[in-house]
Amino acid sequence: MASPLSDIPFYFNPSYLADGRVQIESPQHLCVYLINQSSIDTVKKTLNFFTIISNVCLVKGRELHIDFSKLQFFSAAASVLLFAEITRVQLVTNNHDVITFTLPESGPVLRLFRNSGLNKAISAGADRKLNSLFNDNNPYQSGKDPNKFLIPAIMHLNDQGLEWSRPQSRIISKGIQEAMLNVLHHAYENIPDNKSGIGQRWWQLSLLDKEEKTVTFIIYDKGMSIPKSIAEKLPANISTDAEAIEFAFQKGVTRCINEPTRGKGSEDIKDVTTVKDNSKLLVYSGNGMYYIDREGGETLKLTLPANINGTMIEWLIPYE
């Protein structure tokens, strides 16, 4: 039998601890934003890092220690993926301590780790911890019930400084609700192994960035990707996941293969970008990224260097 370390890339510096845990080092930068050519390697290492977490714990059945001591930066989107990967492993294994970690040594990163709520979100625990995150109004949340999570998500955004009128609030609510309902109704269809996604669960983050003066809301699921869900409807000239995402959002068929009456959902998700000037939408699914800047009329389609293993929707809304 091959060693659990044999297929872990060398740049994660895999090793065994005295208690038998597998240890890996996180990349110095955890980021999934494809900004320029130089960011491709960072994105690849980040996505591979999350895959290794699952492989060690769920495929190889080993406990894991993650060394974040050299971490210098983590983006909002990457932190949601980390939250999802760790809590999924905790839920599947029913082992609260299956993953332990060393905190970052960098003072600014450590403060962000703690102040953002990420430290608690990825700490030991499973269902009870997730319930505690909800009760404490932590920015990081995970659930399966839109009726439970929608209003607190809206209120949390409002509490962080985003002001809106009632019509704007309805637009944002419909967009977030549609993203949640997509997970509930479509994301985990035809996925028999609960290790792939834990039922109908999603992971979310609402975050105020005072430096960028932006409120961010992210929702991520580990189910069937958008390109896979609409594969039967794709025109022959579409060859990449990014093009498939764009097609789904243009045509309003995101994951609604047999429910044409729900084909308006992607419009609800896109409409969130209309509530404030310079709002933006990022959609990651499978190996593709689709970006919409409604104000500037810009769209961008890019191929990821590794699979995001699900779908992530991120809205960036200026609050001033």
HELIX and SHEET records of a PDB file:
HELIX    1   1 PHE A   10  PHE A   12  5                                   3    
HELIX    2   2 SER A   39  SER A   54  1                                  16    
HELIX    3   3 ASN A   55  VAL A   59  3                                   5    
HELIX    4   4 ALA A   76  THR A   93  1                                  18    
HELIX    5   5 GLY A  107  ASN A  115  1                                   9    
HELIX    6   6 LEU A  118  ALA A  121  1                                   4    
HELIX    7   7 ASP A  127  ASN A  135  1                                   9    
HELIX    8   8 PRO A  146  ASP A  159  1                                  14    
HELIX    9   9 ARG A  166  ASN A  182  1                                  17    
HELIX   10  10 VAL A  183  ALA A  187  3                                   5    
HELIX   11  11 ASN A  194  SER A  196  5                                   3    
HELIX   12  12 ILE A  226  SER A  229  1                                   4    
HELIX   13  13 ALA A  231  LYS A  233  5                                   3    
HELIX   14  14 ASP A  241  LYS A  251  1                                  11    
HELIX   15  15 PRO A  260  ARG A  262  5                                   3    
HELIX   16  16 GLY A  265  ASP A  271  1                                   7    
HELIX   17  17 VAL A  272  THR A  274  5                                   3    
SHEET    1   A 4 SER A  15  TYR A  16  0                                        
SHEET    2   A 4 VAL A  22  GLU A  25 -1                                        
SHEET    3   A 4 LEU A  64  ASP A  67  1                                        
SHEET    4   A 4 ILE A  99  THR A 102  1                                        
SHEET    1   B 2 HIS A  29  LEU A  30  0                                        
SHEET    2   B 2 PHE A  73  PHE A  74  1                                        
SHEET    1   C 7 TYR A 140  GLY A 143  0                                        
SHEET    2   C 7 TRP A 202  ASP A 209 -1                                        
SHEET    3   C 7 THR A 214  ASP A 221 -1                                        
SHEET    4   C 7 THR A 311  PRO A 318 -1                                        
SHEET    5   C 7 LYS A 280  SER A 285 -1                                        
SHEET    6   C 7 GLY A 288  ASP A 293 -1                                        
SHEET    7   C 7 GLU A 298  THR A 303 -1                                        
END                                                                             
